[in-house]
């Protein structure tokens, strides 16, 4: 996952636009950053490994008045982070500069071919081959050249390219990696994601696979792979810069954690009416659930853990058999699915490549597909039979929080709608479930009153090297998400598993001071979880329990308690994840780590 920005116009300085855009794209990669601009007929390139601040420092003493340029912030796949491996990459004659997001799978063969033709390579990346190939094919026509280049590439790419022979233009192309075109007044843009250009325009064109674009300051044209002109729709982005900024918070992650009450209410209000009728009409126009035998859920990472909660709702509320699969494994597991299956694909970005490939496989087998995503116009949203948008707004921190909660609530509502449609619940029961959900936002806000206590616990555990998260039933799924948050941003190795599995091996690892986070929200499991905690305490474990205020038996055997308000068991896991998020956040802060941009991670993964 990398971030791309490009600008062509006459009312802004390209360097300023690019640096500003890159600052909004760092969540997509931050191993290195660079830019290339055209000025006085030549391409100028500056790129530095490390954070964007290194590039800004390098450019500080230089004056650039260019009106055309491209920029890139990198998440390394081929070649270690270094100045040389940073983007943009240039042809060996310096006339072409390119930025690339994705992986060129056949780069080795292309590189050998070009070396045989006298081209010299200086980086370890797969991307450099695109610049050299463009130089080789260039015939005075940027579009024809890019067509020839893309015909030779195998893999995934979003490309932005400039050539000093045509200094007022940018050409771009995409295949399996996201790229948008921003349409302004006397200025146009390319970008990997909306936040990079939202300061300048809300009008965007979503490029599809195999489409090629050419931008000049007063004109944008998009072509198919055969260079037939396409009439593309211009989409208006509804959210604004304030939603994509920290707004006074020290980190995006804390801001996004505290936005969850609003996200819950917004989701409930959008997908339900006052009288409890569904708004998800498209879903039932496309899918006859009375003929569906199984609902499968496919996702990666945090979205996968949201899917585990979703499967619980589908089973308990809609009485549907439901399985959850990791997207990267789904394609290679010979899934037994056909037209009797509905497969739900969950992705915050809507661009997760493993999930997208799984979606295409499911469609090829005749299954009906539903996308749950946060990004309007994303590839997954466009290719699924039905899309249900989560209403989390822009999520910038790499570690997902509010998008996860939005996904879980969306699954809750989806399960209710299916159950109501199939007469598995009555209208009165449906309304009661909705009323219960409206209690969530206030109870989430109550958890924020415990931030100082959580900070104190974070100070206690910040030097731990290992730990465990446990729970029973649905609580074990929440434990998995809590464990992931701790790993992602604190680098403390944690493992999550069902509490009942302790005695089957893992308890051998418990010793004096071992951190164990216990999630216990389900009334019918409390006695057994208390027994599990006692087993741990007998071996010296340090117990942090996330449980309800009323569960005194859990509280009495725990070293620390992160209490949540009493709420119906079916919604308690939604509350329980909030203290887990805050515990990870404050532990990372206590360790002095970069919370929003944890090492080796990017916001979404667009390579397999």
RAURTA-V772918 format. One record per residue. N is the residue number from 0. RES is the residue in three letters. PHI is phi in radians with two decimals (NA if undefined). Layout:
BEGIN
((N,RES,PHI) (N,RES,PHI))
END
This chain:
BEGIN
((0,UNK,NA) (1,UNK,-2.36) (2,UNK,-1.94) (3,UNK,-2.14) (4,UNK,-2.45) (5,UNK,-2.51) (6,UNK,-2.48) (7,UNK,-2.41) (8,UNK,-3.14) (9,UNK,-2.38) (10,UNK,-1.88) (11,UNK,-2.41) (12,UNK,-1.47) (13,UNK,-0.99) (14,UNK,-1.07) (15,UNK,-1.13) (16,UNK,-1.10) (17,UNK,-1.17) (18,UNK,-1.09) (19,UNK,-1.12) (20,UNK,-1.11) (21,UNK,-1.12) (22,UNK,-1.11) (23,UNK,-1.49) (24,UNK,-1.94) (25,UNK,-1.06) (26,UNK,-1.12) (27,UNK,-1.55) (28,UNK,2.81) (29,UNK,-2.62) (30,UNK,-1.35) (31,UNK,-2.92) (32,UNK,-2.63) (33,UNK,-2.87) (34,UNK,-2.57) (35,UNK,-2.39) (36,UNK,-2.25) (37,UNK,-1.82) (38,UNK,-2.56) (39,UNK,0.91) (40,UNK,1.34) (41,UNK,-2.22) (42,UNK,-1.61) (43,UNK,-1.85) (44,UNK,-2.19) (45,UNK,-2.43) (46,UNK,-2.66) (47,UNK,-2.46) (48,UNK,-1.28) (49,UNK,1.56) (50,UNK,-1.20) (51,UNK,-1.02) (52,UNK,-1.03) (53,UNK,-1.14) (54,UNK,-1.18) (55,UNK,-1.05) (56,UNK,-1.13) (57,UNK,-1.12) (58,UNK,-1.53) (59,UNK,-1.00) (60,UNK,-1.58) (61,UNK,-1.95) (62,UNK,-1.92) (63,UNK,-2.22) (64,UNK,-1.90) (65,UNK,-1.16) (66,UNK,-1.94) (67,UNK,-2.38) (68,UNK,-3.05) (69,UNK,-2.34) (70,UNK,-2.45) (71,UNK,-2.73) (72,UNK,-2.14) (73,UNK,-1.92) (74,UNK,-2.08) (75,UNK,-1.12) (76,UNK,-2.13) (77,UNK,-1.97) (78,UNK,1.61) (79,UNK,-1.15) (80,UNK,-1.07) (81,UNK,-2.82) (82,UNK,-1.03) (83,UNK,-1.18) (84,UNK,-1.40) (85,UNK,-1.20) (86,UNK,-1.65) (87,UNK,-1.25) (88,UNK,-1.85) (89,UNK,-2.04) (90,UNK,-1.20) (91,UNK,-1.17) (92,UNK,-1.58) (93,UNK,1.32) (94,UNK,-1.58) (95,UNK,-2.12) (96,UNK,-2.28) (97,UNK,-2.34) (98,UNK,-2.14) (99,UNK,-2.51) (100,UNK,-2.12) (101,UNK,2.29) (102,UNK,-2.41) (103,UNK,-1.61) (104,UNK,-1.22) (105,UNK,-1.80) (106,UNK,-1.10) (107,UNK,-1.10) (108,UNK,-1.15) (109,UNK,-1.13) (110,UNK,-1.10) (111,UNK,-1.08) (112,UNK,-1.10) (113,UNK,-1.26) (114,UNK,-1.05) (115,UNK,-1.11) (116,UNK,-1.67) (117,UNK,1.73) (118,UNK,-1.41) (119,UNK,-1.93) (120,UNK,-1.92) (121,UNK,-2.11) (122,UNK,-1.87) (123,UNK,-1.73) (124,UNK,-1.55) (125,UNK,-1.35) (126,UNK,-1.21) (127,UNK,-1.02) (128,UNK,-1.09) (129,UNK,-1.16) (130,UNK,-1.09) (131,UNK,-1.18) (132,UNK,-1.17) (133,UNK,-1.10) (134,UNK,-1.07) (135,UNK,-1.12) (136,UNK,-1.51) (137,UNK,-1.03) (138,UNK,-2.25) (139,UNK,1.60) (140,UNK,-2.27) (141,UNK,-1.07) (142,UNK,-1.17) (143,UNK,-1.05) (144,UNK,-1.14) (145,UNK,-1.12) (146,UNK,-1.03) (147,UNK,-1.12) (148,UNK,-1.11) (149,UNK,-1.14) (150,UNK,-1.16) (151,UNK,-1.63) (152,UNK,-1.51) (153,UNK,-2.17) (154,UNK,2.36) (155,UNK,-2.18) (156,UNK,-2.82) (157,UNK,-2.13) (158,UNK,-2.19) (159,UNK,-2.21) (160,UNK,-2.41) (161,UNK,-2.20) (162,UNK,-2.37) (163,UNK,-1.17) (164,UNK,-1.26) (165,UNK,-2.29) (166,UNK,-1.26) (167,UNK,-1.81) (168,UNK,-2.34) (169,UNK,-2.19) (170,UNK,-1.96) (171,UNK,-2.59) (172,UNK,-2.73) (173,UNK,-2.50) (174,UNK,-2.69) (175,UNK,1.17) (176,UNK,-2.20) (177,UNK,-1.22) (178,UNK,-2.73) (179,UNK,-2.13) (180,UNK,-1.99) (181,UNK,-1.66) (182,UNK,-1.88) (183,UNK,-2.06) (184,UNK,-1.75) (185,UNK,1.01) (186,UNK,-2.86) (187,UNK,-2.40) (188,UNK,-2.45) (189,UNK,-2.10) (190,UNK,-2.84) (191,UNK,-1.32) (192,UNK,-2.71) (193,UNK,-1.02) (194,UNK,-0.95) (195,UNK,-1.11) (196,UNK,-2.12) (197,UNK,-1.09) (198,UNK,-1.12) (199,UNK,-1.92) (200,UNK,-2.82) (201,UNK,-1.89) (202,UNK,-1.64) (203,UNK,-2.32) (204,UNK,-1.97) (205,UNK,-1.58) (206,UNK,-1.29) (207,UNK,-1.68) (208,UNK,-0.97) (209,UNK,1.23) (210,UNK,-1.62) (211,UNK,-2.16) (212,UNK,-2.12) (213,UNK,-2.30) (214,UNK,-2.06) (215,UNK,-2.18) (216,UNK,-1.12) (217,UNK,-2.02) (218,UNK,-2.72) (219,UNK,-2.25) (220,UNK,-2.27) (221,UNK,-2.18) (222,UNK,-2.23) (223,UNK,-1.42) (224,UNK,-1.18) (225,UNK,-1.74) (226,UNK,1.13) (227,UNK,-1.51) (228,UNK,-1.12) (229,UNK,-2.01) (230,UNK,-1.54) (231,UNK,-1.62) (232,UNK,-1.31) (233,UNK,-1.68) (234,UNK,-1.75) (235,UNK,-1.73) (236,UNK,-1.32) (237,UNK,-1.55) (238,UNK,-1.54) (239,UNK,-2.16) (240,UNK,-1.10) (241,UNK,-1.06) (242,UNK,-1.21) (243,UNK,-1.77) (244,UNK,-2.07) (245,UNK,-1.24) (246,UNK,1.00) (247,UNK,1.63) (248,UNK,-1.35) (249,UNK,-1.21) (250,UNK,-2.52) (251,UNK,-1.06) (252,UNK,-1.06) (253,UNK,-1.13) (254,UNK,-1.01) (255,UNK,-1.26) (256,UNK,-1.08) (257,UNK,-1.38) (258,UNK,-1.50) (259,UNK,-1.14) (260,UNK,-1.02) (261,UNK,-1.13) (262,UNK,-1.11) (263,UNK,-1.06) (264,UNK,-1.12) (265,UNK,-1.08) (266,UNK,-1.14) (267,UNK,-1.08) (268,UNK,-1.18) (269,UNK,-1.26) (270,UNK,-1.70) (271,UNK,-2.35) (272,UNK,-1.83) (273,UNK,-1.03) (274,UNK,-1.55) (275,UNK,1.44) (276,UNK,-1.38) (277,UNK,-1.40) (278,UNK,-1.84) (279,UNK,-1.50) (280,UNK,-1.14) (281,UNK,-1.03) (282,UNK,-1.01) (283,UNK,-1.50) (284,UNK,-1.27) (285,UNK,-1.59) (286,UNK,-2.22) (287,UNK,-1.65) (288,UNK,-1.21) (289,UNK,-1.19) (290,UNK,-1.81) (291,UNK,-1.56) (292,UNK,-1.66) (293,UNK,-2.69) (294,UNK,-2.01) (295,UNK,-1.80) (296,UNK,-2.15) (297,UNK,-2.24) (298,UNK,-2.93) (299,UNK,-2.22) (300,UNK,0.96) (301,UNK,-1.00) (302,UNK,-1.09) (303,UNK,-1.11) (304,UNK,-1.19) (305,UNK,-1.09) (306,UNK,-1.10) (307,UNK,-1.11) (308,UNK,-1.18) (309,UNK,-1.05) (310,UNK,-1.09) (311,UNK,-1.08) (312,UNK,-1.16) (313,UNK,-1.10) (314,UNK,-1.29) (315,UNK,-1.36) (316,UNK,-1.68) (317,UNK,-1.61) (318,UNK,1.00) (319,UNK,-1.88) (320,UNK,-1.14) (321,UNK,-2.50) (322,UNK,-2.10) (323,UNK,-2.13) (324,UNK,-2.18) (325,UNK,-1.32) (326,UNK,-1.02) (327,UNK,-1.17) (328,UNK,-1.70) (329,UNK,-0.99) (330,UNK,-1.11) (331,UNK,-1.83) (332,UNK,-1.85) (333,UNK,0.86) (334,UNK,-1.08) (335,UNK,-1.61) (336,UNK,-2.38) (337,UNK,-2.65) (338,UNK,-1.19) (339,UNK,-1.55) (340,UNK,-1.79) (341,UNK,-1.95) (342,UNK,-2.06) (343,UNK,-1.78) (344,UNK,-1.95) (345,UNK,-1.98) (346,UNK,-2.75) (347,UNK,-0.98) (348,UNK,-1.39) (349,UNK,1.27) (350,UNK,-2.18) (351,UNK,-1.01) (352,UNK,-1.18) (353,UNK,-1.00) (354,UNK,-1.21) (355,UNK,-1.10) (356,UNK,-1.13) (357,UNK,-1.13) (358,UNK,-1.05) (359,UNK,-1.13) (360,UNK,-1.14) (361,UNK,-1.06) (362,UNK,-1.13) (363,UNK,-1.15) (364,UNK,-1.64) (365,UNK,1.63) (366,UNK,-1.26) (367,UNK,-1.40) (368,UNK,-2.17) (369,UNK,-2.14) (370,UNK,-1.82) (371,UNK,-2.00) (372,UNK,-2.56) (373,UNK,-1.79) (374,UNK,-2.06) (375,UNK,-1.12) (376,UNK,1.46) (377,UNK,-1.18) (378,UNK,-1.07) (379,UNK,-1.10) (380,UNK,-1.14) (381,UNK,-1.37) (382,UNK,-1.66) (383,UNK,-1.29) (384,UNK,-1.15) (385,UNK,-2.37) (386,UNK,-2.10) (387,UNK,-2.04) (388,UNK,-1.49) (389,UNK,-1.35) (390,UNK,-1.97) (391,UNK,-1.40) (392,UNK,1.28) (393,UNK,-1.11) (394,UNK,-1.98) (395,UNK,-1.71) (396,UNK,-1.02) (397,UNK,-1.08) (398,UNK,-1.33) (399,UNK,-1.34) (400,UNK,-2.30) (401,UNK,-1.21) (402,UNK,-1.17) (403,UNK,-1.04) (404,UNK,-1.10) (405,UNK,-1.09) (406,UNK,-1.12) (407,UNK,-1.11) (408,UNK,-1.12) (409,UNK,-1.09) (410,UNK,-1.10) (411,UNK,-1.01) (412,UNK,-1.19) (413,UNK,-1.05) (414,UNK,-1.10) (415,UNK,-1.12) (416,UNK,-1.12) (417,UNK,-1.14) (418,UNK,-1.06) (419,UNK,-1.14) (420,UNK,-1.12) (421,UNK,-1.67) (422,UNK,1.08) (423,UNK,-1.45) (424,UNK,-2.36) (425,UNK,-1.51) (426,UNK,-1.05) (427,UNK,-1.15) (428,UNK,-1.13) (429,UNK,-1.01) (430,UNK,-1.09) (431,UNK,-1.14) (432,UNK,-1.06) (433,UNK,-1.16) (434,UNK,-1.05) (435,UNK,-1.03) (436,UNK,-1.15) (437,UNK,-1.18) (438,UNK,-1.34) (439,UNK,-1.09) (440,UNK,-1.05) (441,UNK,-1.13) (442,UNK,-1.29) (443,UNK,-1.16) (444,UNK,-1.05) (445,UNK,-1.08) (446,UNK,-1.11) (447,UNK,-1.13) (448,UNK,-1.20) (449,UNK,-1.71) (450,UNK,-1.06) (451,UNK,-1.14) (452,UNK,-1.11) (453,UNK,-1.14) (454,UNK,-1.01) (455,UNK,-1.11) (456,UNK,-1.13) (457,UNK,-1.04) (458,UNK,-1.08) (459,UNK,-1.21) (460,UNK,-1.77) (461,UNK,-1.05) (462,UNK,-1.70) (463,UNK,-1.15) (464,UNK,-1.79) (465,UNK,-2.49) (466,UNK,-3.01) (467,UNK,-2.33) (468,UNK,-2.14) (469,UNK,-2.35) (470,UNK,-3.01) (471,UNK,-2.14) (472,UNK,1.08) (473,UNK,-1.13) (474,UNK,-1.10) (475,UNK,-1.14) (476,UNK,-1.20) (477,UNK,-1.14) (478,UNK,-1.02) (479,UNK,-1.09) (480,UNK,-1.18) (481,UNK,-1.07) (482,UNK,-1.10) (483,UNK,-1.08) (484,UNK,-1.04) (485,UNK,-1.10) (486,UNK,-1.13) (487,UNK,-1.03) (488,UNK,-1.96) (489,UNK,-1.91) (490,UNK,1.15) (491,UNK,-1.45) (492,UNK,-1.28) (493,UNK,-2.24) (494,UNK,-2.30) (495,UNK,-1.98) (496,UNK,-2.82) (497,UNK,-1.10) (498,UNK,-1.03) (499,UNK,-1.17) (500,UNK,-1.45) (501,UNK,-0.87) (502,UNK,-1.32) (503,UNK,-1.71) (504,UNK,2.52) (505,UNK,-1.19) (506,UNK,-1.10) (507,UNK,-1.11) (508,UNK,-1.56) (509,UNK,-1.40) (510,UNK,-2.48) (511,UNK,-1.00) (512,UNK,1.58) (513,UNK,-1.07) (514,UNK,-1.35) (515,UNK,-2.31) (516,UNK,-1.68) (517,UNK,-1.88) (518,UNK,-1.84) (519,UNK,-2.46) (520,UNK,-2.12) (521,UNK,-1.80) (522,UNK,-0.98) (523,UNK,-1.28) (524,UNK,-1.90) (525,UNK,-1.07) (526,UNK,-1.03) (527,UNK,-1.22) (528,UNK,-1.16) (529,UNK,-1.01) (530,UNK,-1.09) (531,UNK,-1.09) (532,UNK,-1.11) (533,UNK,-1.09) (534,UNK,-1.04) (535,UNK,-1.21) (536,UNK,-1.08) (537,UNK,-1.10) (538,UNK,-1.90) (539,UNK,1.62) (540,UNK,-1.15) (541,UNK,-1.74) (542,UNK,-1.76) (543,UNK,-1.96) (544,UNK,-1.86) (545,UNK,-1.84) (546,UNK,-2.67) (547,UNK,-1.34) (548,UNK,-0.93) (549,UNK,-1.49) (550,UNK,-1.55) (551,UNK,-1.11) (552,UNK,-1.12) (553,UNK,-1.24) (554,UNK,-1.02) (555,UNK,-1.16) (556,UNK,-1.84) (557,UNK,-1.82) (558,UNK,-1.36) (559,UNK,-2.37) (560,UNK,-2.25) (561,UNK,-1.88) (562,UNK,-1.51) (563,UNK,-2.03) (564,UNK,-1.20) (565,UNK,-1.16) (566,UNK,-2.72) (567,UNK,-0.90) (568,UNK,-0.95) (569,UNK,-1.19) (570,UNK,-1.89) (571,UNK,-1.01) (572,UNK,-1.08) (573,UNK,-1.15) (574,UNK,-1.21) (575,UNK,-1.11) (576,UNK,-1.27) (577,UNK,-1.13) (578,UNK,-1.06) (579,UNK,-1.12) (580,UNK,-1.11) (581,UNK,-1.14) (582,UNK,-1.09) (583,UNK,-1.12) (584,UNK,-1.04) (585,UNK,-1.24) (586,UNK,-1.18) (587,UNK,-1.10) (588,UNK,-1.09) (589,UNK,-1.08) (590,UNK,-1.50) (591,UNK,1.28) (592,UNK,-1.63) (593,UNK,-1.42) (594,UNK,-1.08) (595,UNK,-1.32) (596,UNK,-2.27) (597,UNK,-1.14) (598,UNK,-1.07) (599,UNK,1.20) (600,UNK,-1.99) (601,UNK,-2.33) (602,UNK,-1.06) (603,UNK,-2.47) (604,UNK,-1.96) (605,UNK,-1.88) (606,UNK,-2.24) (607,UNK,-1.56))
END
